[in-house]
Amino acid sequence: MLREAGYLVDNVEMYNAYSRQRSDLYGFLDLLAIDKDITLGVQVCSADFSSHVHKLTDEREQMAIKWLECPSRRCILIGWRKVLKKRGGKQKVYKPRLMEFWLNGAGVLRYAEYKGECGLEGCLFGDEQTGNDHTNR
C-alpha cells in the first residue's frame, strides 16, 4: 500500500535471536517510508489495534513526540483486518484501518482515525479539528 502511494519503504523492526524477541525502532516503529517531502514512521498491527494506540499514546508517548517534533516526519498506525468483500458474500479480503498521530501547536500528541475508502494520499491529514487531544492522566 505504501509503495503504491509512491513511498520507498523498509522494515526497521529487528529480531533478536538471543532473546527471541522482536523490537521496534525507537520502541514504536515497524516500517520507515520516505518520499521527497515526508519521512513516515509506521506501526503495523492486526486485530489488536487499540493496544497499539495505547502503545503510541502512553507507553511510547515521549518517543513519538520526539519523532514528530520534526515537521517533515509523520507517524501512522495501520491495522489490517479481514472483512467481507461484498455484503452478504462469503469471500473475505484484508482492509487497512488507519490512524495518524501528530503534535498540535502546544506540542501535545494528537491522533485521529481516517474513516472511509483510503488511497494513502488522502489519509494523511494532520488537521487539528479532526483529532482527539491526548494528555497524561
Buried (B, 14 or more C-beta within 10 A) or exposed (E): BBEEBEBEBEEBEEEEEEEEEEEBBEEBBBBBBBEEEEBBBBBBBEEEBEEBBEBBBEEBBEBBBEBBEEEEBBBBBBBBBEEEEEEEEEEEEEBBBBBBBBBEEEEEBBBBBBEEEBEBEEBBBBEEEBBEEBEEE
